[in-house]
Amino acid sequence: MKCFNCESEDIREEVRRGPIEYKKDAKDLQNSVVYADVPVIFCSSCGYAWTDHRAEYIRQQVINSILQG
């Protein structure tokens, strides 16, 4: 895998807790926030950080769990 920003291969991955904003229903004017641990990829060369499909899947599972539950 290469960095999207500088194309370096000097990357690492860590699990980080981050916020997930969502609306409980269409009438909500304000977002609710929960936190989940997701994999974050970091470039050691330029400092760029990003998430991939795994983090998006985790976020979606958390929101679905809340809304169904």
Secondary structure, 3 states (H helix, E strand, C coil): CCCCCCCCCCEEEEEEEEEEEECCCCCCCCCEEEEEEEEEEEECCCCCEECCHHHHHHHHHHHHHHHHC
